[in-house]
Amino acid sequence: MSRSNKLPFAQGATALGSTAFSTDNLTSLNHLEGQTAYLPDIDSTGDKKSRRSGADVVVLIVRNVEPNVSGVATLAAGDALKWVTGYHGKRVEKADNGALHQIAGFVDEHSSGVKTNDLFYMVIKGPSLVTCLTGGAHSISFDVDGTGAANAYVEGFVVVLSATSGKVESVSDANADGVSTGLPFNIAGRIKTNQFVAAATKLLIDVDIR
C-alpha cells in the first residue's frame, strides 16, 4: 500500500529548476526545507521507469549551500553530504574530508546536479547508488571471492564516509568471528550486492541514516 505522498518537484529534479542562480534564492521556498518525502526505488542506470524493488526511498528536502559563486552545479548524484552548522535537518554541503563528520545523507541518484541555494531530495533510507572511493576500503581483511585479494565492497558490510570529498568506503573492522572491534560513528548503511571491481565509482547500498 502506497503512502500518501505529494511531491513538490519530480524525482531527480530540483525545486528551482532552471531558475537563474541568485543569493536571493536562499529566501525562497524555505517552508520545504526539512520535509520528508517518499520516492519509488527506481534504478537510475536502467530505463528510469521500472522499479528495482518494492521498497520506498525515504528522502528529506534540503538546501544545497555548497558555495559556488558562478552558480554551476556543485553537487552530483550519489554525493555524500553533511549538515551545515546551525542548519541541522535543513541545509547541507558536500562532506569534504568527511571521515570525521556525521553523515547527513546522499544526493538522489537520479539527480542531474544541484546548484548552490537550490533544494533537492537527499536520501536517508532505502536502496540508492552512492559515490564510493575507487577500489577503496577502510579496514578489509576478507577474501570473499577467493582471489587472494581483500575485497573492498562485500554484501552486508557497512559503509562510512571516507576522507575523500563526498565519497564512502567499506569497513569490516572486525575480528575473525565478525565481532566489531570499534566501528566508526558515521555509518551510512550496508552494501546490497558484492562489488569487487577496483575501478567502480558507484556502489548500491541500503542507506540507513539514523
N, C-alpha and C positions, 0 to 999 in steps of 0.2 A: 504494500500500500504506500503510495507516494505521500510525501509531506506537502502541506500547503506551502508554496514557495514561489513568491512573485519576484523575479529577478529585475533589478533596476537597470541592468545592461547585460548583454549577451555573454555567454561563456567565451573567454578569450579576448573579449573587448575590454575597454576601459570606460569610466564614467564620462570623461571629457571628449573621448574620441579624437576627432580631427581639430578640436578647438586649439587655437594657437597658444603656444607657451606664454604664460604670464605669471608673475608672482601673485597677481590678484586671484589666481585660481585657488590659492590656499584658503580663501574665504568662501568658496562656492561648494555646495553640496556637503557641508560639514555634518549634516544630520545623518549621512550614510556611514560615516566613519565608525568602525567597530561593529557593524551589523553582521549577523550570521546569515549565511545562505547555503543552499544545498545544490550541488551540481551532479549530473549523471557521470558515472565513470566511463568516459569515452577515450579510447586510445588516440592520442594526437598524431601518431605515426601511421594510422590506418586511414579509413575513409572519412574519419571525423564525424561519423554518424552512428556507427554500431557500438553498442556497449561492450566494454572489456569485461565487466562483471555486473552483478546486480546491486553492487554497493553504491551508496551515495558518497560523494566527496564533500566534506564539510569545509566551508571557506569563511573567512572574515573579509569584509570590505575594508581595506586600509588605504592610506595615502602614502605614496612614494615621495619622500623628501630627500632622496639621494641627490646631492647638489650637482647641477649641470646648467651653467648659465646659457648655453645655446638651446636648451630645451629638447635636444635629441633624446632618444630612448636611453635610459640609464639602467633599467632592469630588464633581464631576459627570462624567458620561460625556464622554470626549474631552479632559479637562483635561490640560495638560502638567505634568509633575512633575519635582522634583529630589530628590537624595538628602539625607537628614538627616545632618549632621555626626556622624561616629562610628558610623554605621549603614549605610554604603555597601553596596548589594546586598540590604538587608533592609527599610529603613524610608524613607518618602518624605513629602514635603509639596508643596503646590502651588508651582509655580515663580513666586513673586511677583517682579515686576520682573525677569523671568528672562533678559534679553538677554545678561547676562554669566555665566550659570550653565551648568553642564553639564546637559544634559537626561538624565533617567533613563528616561522612557517616558511612556505615556498611559493614563489610566483607560479600561478596556474600554468600547467604545461601547455595549454592552448594559446597562451599569450604571444602576441607578435612584438612585444616590447612595451615598456611603461615609461612615460616621460615624467620628468620632475613635476611634482604637485598634482599628478593625476591619481585617481582612485582605481583600484583593481581588486581581483579576487586572490587572496592568499590562502593556500591550502594548509589546514591544521589537522585534518584527519581523513584517512582514506587512501586508496591507491593513487600514486602520482609518480610521473617521471621527474627526477630531480637531477641537478648538475652535480657530478661527482669528480673527485680527484682522479686524474687519469692513472689507472693501474695502482692506485694508492691504497694504503691500509694503515690504520692507527696502531694495531697490535694484533697481527695474524700469525698463527703458527700451524694452521691446519692445512694438510694437503688433501683436499676433498676429492679431487678428480684423479689422484694417483700419478700426477706428472712429476712429482718430486719438488714442485714449487708451491709455496704458500699461496692460497687463493684469497684475493682481496675481497671479492664480493660473493658471499656464500649465503644461500637462502636461510633465513632465520636469524642471521647475525644483525646486531643493531648498527645503526649509523649515527655518527656525531659530526658536528661541524669540524672542518679541517682548518688549518691555519691559512689556507689559500682562499682568497676572496670569493664568497658566495658558494663554496663547494662543501660537500660532505665526504667522509671516508668511513670505511667499515672498521669495526672493532670487535675483537673477541675477548681480550683482557681476562682470560680465564685459565685455570689450571686444567689438568688432564680430565677431571671429572665434570668440567663445564661450570664449576662454581666461580662466580665473579671474584676477581681479586681487586676490585675497585673501579667500577665503571664511571665514566665522566658524567657530569650533571646535565650535559646538553644533548642527550639522546633525542633523535628526531623520529625514530621509528625502526621498523625491521625490513630487511631485504625480502622481497617476494619471490624472486627467482635467482638461481645460480647465474653468475655472470663472471666469466673468467677471462674475458677479452681485455688485454692490458691497455688497449687504446680507447676503451669505452669512455665516453664523456657523460652519458646519461644512465641513470640507474632507477629501476622500478622498485619503489619501496612502499610499505604500508605506513603512511605518515601517522604519527600519534603524538601530537604536541599537547602536553598537559599544562 
